[in-house]
Structure formats: structure tokens, C-alpha cells
């Protein structure tokens, strides 16, 4: 066997790449990792972690309102974005240091530069060095994309939100997926006037219809101007369209006064207000436009095709059940493969890769029954078949409940919770679980264990309820509401 510089060279320092590097090194393998931006990847630096911290920040006005109903003389002032942002970035710096320390203590060589494939066993670094490896793992993740619209470069993408110098007075969000809906709720909670356009019939396509409707209703109740069957047809700088005088015409024709908010961003001219024409021909002025219209695998200019690696229609690396590409020595995990774009999935793929390649335990990746959460307000937790998918499959029963939780009810709130189980009529196995509620993400993690284990409805029912909680309803739904 030819001698290589390393047994494994990982390209990409996100959650998946770092986990693969660390665990491979723990087997005694010689491992190197290259990252050209910051260790931690999308999740830690520009995704899950900063987003969830912003979710926490945006929820405090609701907590103060509830506190008043519970007898506290509670008040809240204006949100200080700059103070919050400084602490947010300090936390991201700390987490990046944790990732760096984990790699260093594992004996992984770190190259903080761009890397691309030269061939099946060689990686060329931007420094001019070339490193050889018996195995190469590509874990470069994905990136947000802008639509093919003239002047789309004036708009923001999700990465840019964490870099804003100031919060805008208002913003238009384009998209109806979980990223669009999460940021609509976050910015609304922070005091930004949010308008959201989605070209489809309803937001959160692909999820349970009843949950989608419920979340959309709650978003509108919170003051988000959510408009479906709507998109933008044109966009430009407001000053070029005669709308630089601080006035804007909203969708109902009302003129409102807006302030310009300078910012530092990766987007040229992002500090300047924008003119937008929607698909119904109406004109608007927004401080910012956020495109949350999708993500793409980060495979451009990496030498993949020259090395013989097959790519899919979206530019994703095509891999088999063991994350192996069309080139035997080259593997790929995470968002770059466009399988399930979730951080915990990338980590599990990393573990399966190491078991297969470095521990000699053939471990296919399991992508079945993966729980997930959408951090809208309220949250949405989901696993398995939706009600619609269950009816298409046939032979299912739907157990469903909706109620106002005790905490909200006492405070005079109207925020309802919804819980749903999709059950096989014959085997009684629970095939899906969907929760729209405060802390739904926490609940679906635990419910997901039961669904993944293939428990039956009767086994759910045999579990004693914890009272008084919202989650107890998962084991007390006695009769199906629909069958199909």
C-alpha cells in the first residue's frame, strides 16, 4: 500500500466533519482537517446555535406579558440589539474555541485554508501545499441561495442576519420554509415589522397540513403580515425608484414612515432601502429583503468532477448507504450530500463513516424516522408520517387533541396546543407524531424515542400520565378522530 501523509483528510470543519475527524483519530488514524472560514460550520457559526439564541431573545416580551397576568409588576423596555449581538458573537467565538480544542486534543492536524480535490488521494491547499490521504471525506455543507431575480444581490440571506449592525424597522422575508418562518417569528418578537411572502398555498410545505395551518394562523395573530400565493416580481434600490423619501405603501395602501438603518454586511448596498414590486403589481419600500428561498450543497470549484466524483442535479455529491461516492477513496457526509439537512444527521453520518472505514464495522446510515423541530412561535415538533401521508398509505387512525395549556389559560391567552398521532390500524404501531406547542422541540425528542422504537398506541396508553403537563395528552388520547 502506498504511503500517504494521512489516513484521512476531512474537507470542512462543521459538526459532521469535526466529529468524523475526532472519532477517526481516536482509532489511531492520522487525520487532518481543512476549513477555510471558521470551525463549527453552519450550525455553530451561522445557523442552529445563533438562531436558537435569537429565539430565546425574541420570547421575552411574551414572558413579561404573562408575568403581569400572574401578579408580577413586570415591564420590559426596548431591545438593545448591539448589546445582544456582542454577547452572541462572544458565545460563537467560545464555541469555535471548543471545536478547535477538541480537534487539537484528538491529534487532528488543522489547516485553516481552502482545500480542493486534486485526484482520488490528493488534496490541494490554497497555500500551495498538496497533501495525500488514503481516504478523503468531503463535509463542506451547504449555503443559502438567492433567486434568479435581477438585483437579488441587494437582498440578505440567512447568514447576513447575524451580522446586522442595527435591526431594521421593517423587513420583507421571501419564502415559506422553516428558515423563513423561524426568522419571521424571531424578528417579529424583537420588534421588527415583518412581512412574509410565500408563492405557495401554505407555508411549511411537506409537513402536516393541520400543523401548517395552525402555525400560519398564530404567526398572523402575532402581527406578522404573512401573505401566501404572493411573490416579488421586481426589486431595486429605493432611491433609484423615487422612494427614498422615507415613505412606503404597504399592501393595504397605507403610507408609513420608515428609518434607514446602516449595517455592515457581506452584501453590497445592503444598508440602502429597497423598492419591491409584488406579483400583483403593488409597490413597496422595505429596509431589507431576506431571501429564505432554499439552500444548495457547497461543491463549486472543489475539483470533484475532475476527480471523478459524480454529482446530482443540485450539485450534491451522490453517495451510497455508506456515504461512499463514485470514487472509492472519497466519501461525503452532511448537507453536501443533500440527504437530510440536519446537524444531528450529519453527526450520525460521521459516526457511521468512521465505523465503516476505520473500525471495520459496515454501518449504513439510518435516515428513517428522524425527529425534528421548527422553532417558530409556537414551536413545531414532528416525526414520521403526516396525516396526509397516512391516508395515502391507507389503514391508519388519527388521534388528535387541541387545547389551551394551563399556563396560557390562566394568563388569559389564546395560544392553543395541538398534538397528533398517526397509528397503523392493524399493527397499532405509532407511525407519526406531530406537536405544535411551547417547547415542542423538547417533547418530540422524547416522543421520537417511542416512535423510533416502534411502540404501539396501547403501549403509549399504558404509560401513566404526568399531571398536570401538556405532554400527558400524548398518552391520554383515547379515541381516533379520523380513519383512512
Rosetta blueprint (number, residue, H / E / L):
1 X L
2 X L
3 X L
4 X L
5 X L
6 X E
7 X E
8 X E
9 X E
10 X E
11 X E
12 X L
13 X L
14 X E
15 X H
16 X H
17 X H
18 X H
19 X H
20 X H
21 X H
22 X H
23 X H
24 X H
25 X H
26 X L
27 X L
28 X L
29 X L
30 X L
31 X E
32 X E
33 X E
34 X E
35 X L
36 X L
37 X L
38 X L
39 X L
40 X E
41 X H
42 X H
43 X H
44 X H
45 X H
46 X H
47 X L
48 X H
49 X H
50 X H
51 X H
52 X H
53 X H
54 X H
55 X H
56 X H
57 X H
58 X H
59 X L
60 X H
61 X H
62 X H
63 X H
64 X H
65 X H
66 X H
67 X H
68 X H
69 X H
70 X L
71 X L
72 X L
73 X L
74 X L
75 X L
76 X L
77 X L
78 X L
79 X L
80 X L
81 X H
82 X H
83 X H
84 X H
85 X H
86 X H
87 X H
88 X H
89 X H
90 X H
91 X H
92 X H
93 X H
94 X H
95 X H
96 X H
97 X H
98 X H
99 X H
100 X H
101 X H
102 X H
103 X H
104 X H
105 X H
106 X H
107 X L
108 X L
109 X E
110 X E
111 X E
112 X L
113 X L
114 X L
115 X E
116 X E
117 X E
118 X E
119 X E
120 X L
121 X L
122 X E
123 X E
124 X E
125 X E
126 X L
127 X L
128 X L
129 X L
130 X E
131 X E
132 X E
133 X E
134 X E
135 X E
136 X E
137 X E
138 X E
139 X L
140 X L
141 X L
142 X E
143 X E
144 X E
145 X L
146 X L
147 X L
148 X L
149 X L
150 X L
151 X L
152 X H
153 X H
154 X H
155 X L
156 X E
157 X L
158 X H
159 X H
160 X H
161 X H
162 X L
163 X L
164 X L
165 X L
166 X L
167 X L
168 X L
169 X L
170 X E
171 X E
172 X E
173 X E
174 X E
175 X L
176 X L
177 X L
178 X H
179 X H
180 X H
181 X H
182 X H
183 X H
184 X H
185 X H
186 X H
187 X H
188 X H
189 X H
190 X L
191 X L
192 X L
193 X E
194 X E
195 X E
196 X E
197 X E
198 X E
199 X L
200 X L
201 X L
202 X L
203 X L
204 X L
205 X L
206 X L
207 X L
208 X L
209 X H
210 X H
211 X H
212 X H
213 X H
214 X H
215 X H
216 X H
217 X H
218 X H
219 X H
220 X H
221 X H
222 X L
223 X L
224 X L
225 X E
226 X E
227 X E
228 X E
229 X L
230 X L
231 X L
232 X E
233 X E
234 X E
235 X E
236 X E
237 X E
238 X H
239 X H
240 X H
241 X H
242 X L
243 X L
244 X L
245 X L
246 X L
247 X E
248 X E
249 X E
250 X L
251 X L
252 X L
253 X L
254 X L
255 X E
256 X E
257 X E
258 X L
259 X L
260 X L
261 X L
262 X L
263 X L
264 X L
265 X L
266 X L
267 X L
268 X L
269 X L
270 X L
271 X L
272 X L
273 X L
274 X E
275 X E
276 X E
277 X E
278 X E
279 X L
280 X L
281 X L
282 X L
283 X E
284 X E
285 X E
286 X E
287 X L
288 X E
289 X E
290 X E
291 X E
292 X L
293 X L
294 X L
295 X E
296 X E
297 X E
298 X L
299 X L
300 X L
301 X L
302 X L
303 X L
304 X L
305 X L
306 X L
307 X L
308 X L
309 X L
310 X L
311 X E
312 X L
313 X L
314 X L
315 X L
316 X L
317 X E
318 X L
319 X L
320 X L
321 X L
322 X L
323 X L
324 X E
325 X L
326 X L
327 X L
328 X L
329 X L
330 X E
331 X E
332 X E
333 X L
334 X H
335 X H
336 X H
337 X H
338 X L
339 X L
340 X L
341 X L
342 X L
343 X H
344 X H
345 X H
346 X H
347 X H
348 X H
349 X H
350 X H
351 X H
352 X H
353 X H
354 X H
355 X H
356 X H
357 X H
358 X H
359 X L
360 X L
361 X L
362 X L
363 X L
364 X L
365 X L
366 X L
367 X L
368 X L
369 X L
370 X L
371 X L
372 X E
373 X E
374 X E
375 X L
376 X L
377 X L
378 X L
379 X E
380 X E
381 X E
382 X E
383 X E
384 X E
385 X L
386 X L
387 X H
388 X H
389 X H
390 X H
391 X H
392 X H
393 X H
394 X L
395 X L
396 X E
397 X E
398 X E
399 X E
400 X E
401 X E
402 X E
403 X E
404 X E
405 X L
406 X H
407 X H
408 X H
409 X H
410 X H
411 X L
412 X L
413 X L
414 X L
415 X L
416 X E
417 X E
418 X E
419 X E
420 X E
421 X E
422 X E
423 X E
424 X E
425 X L
426 X L
427 X L
428 X L
429 X E
430 X E
431 X E
432 X E
433 X E
434 X E
435 X E
436 X E
437 X E
438 X L
439 X L
440 X H
441 X H
442 X H
443 X H
444 X H
445 X H
446 X H
447 X H
448 X H
449 X H
450 X H
451 X H
452 X H
453 X L
454 X L
455 X L
456 X E
457 X H
458 X H
459 X H
460 X H
461 X H
462 X L
463 X L
464 X L
465 X L
466 X L
467 X L
468 X L
469 X L
470 X L
471 X H
472 X H
473 X H
474 X H
475 X H
476 X L
477 X L
478 X L
479 X L
480 X L
481 X L
482 X E
483 X E
484 X L
